[in-house]
Amino acid sequence: MKRSTNIGYNLLPGSSLLLVLVIWEAAVRINDIPLWLLPAPSRVISTIVEIWPLLVYHSTTTLLETAYGFLLSIILALLIGFLLDYVSILKQAVNPVLVISQTIPLIVLAVLMPLWFGWGMLPKILIVMLVCFFPITINLMKGLDSSDSDQLSLFRSMGAGRWETFKIVKFPAALPAFFSGLKISATYSIMAAVISEWVGAQRGLGYFMTIQQKSFAIDKVLAAVIVICVLSLLLVKLADVIEYVLVPWNRRTLTDSNN
């Protein structure tokens, strides 16, 4: 009984998506909505097949920007997390700066970064990094703060230094929270790269969408949107797999949440 219930829950998201697509297809056909206004899902899928090489061409650039920015945000988050944990007085000083950095509208950064750093890949990477590092840093700091106090006292009584305590006790305990922030950032990373490409770029899915939107090729715009959604989901799933491998003590929690 429980197995059949789990199968039903697993099929529910796909069934809901299929229902939405059927309603969308029927609404477009019944109301004879023009292609330039809202294409049917079947048209969008056929467009993906038709322009697949072009989508791959632009996706490569967006993925490169995302990968560099995402990796830099992870490195920055780890450095900041370790520094704030090592020098606790800095938390009060740095926390407001971290929060303020996230109150700046993303579109403003997308406009200013190319003016400061040129129209190449660098401003796009910086925007992805700025968007992604905050959730990772905040979750990492929360995980470090939630370390078991008894274990910390035991290690200190045994003469362990700060680095040994951080490496053996605090960081492993913070890994589940760290990966939670990683998965949140993964959902933002592709979007940040795309928005940065709207303002100024010569390649990328954001650039492609801007050109097609000006031509009222809405089917091609939606095709790019689907590619963006798929890439974002794959990035989140990649973070899930890495967490499953590197944090074996959290596997039961991951399995329960998936079920």
Secondary structure by P-SEA (a helix, b strand, c coil): caaaaaaaaaaaaaaaaaaaaaaaaaaaaaacccccccccaaaaaaaaaaaaaaaaaaaaaaaaaaaaaaaaaaaaaaaaaaaaaaccccccccaaaaaaaaaccaaaaaaaaaaaccccaaaaaaaaaaacaaaaaaaaaaaaaaccaaaaaaaaaacccaaaaaaccccccaaaaaaaaaaaaaaaaaaaaaaaaaccccccaaaaaaaaaaacaaaaaaaaaaaaaaaaaaaaaaaaaaaaaacccaaaaaaaaac
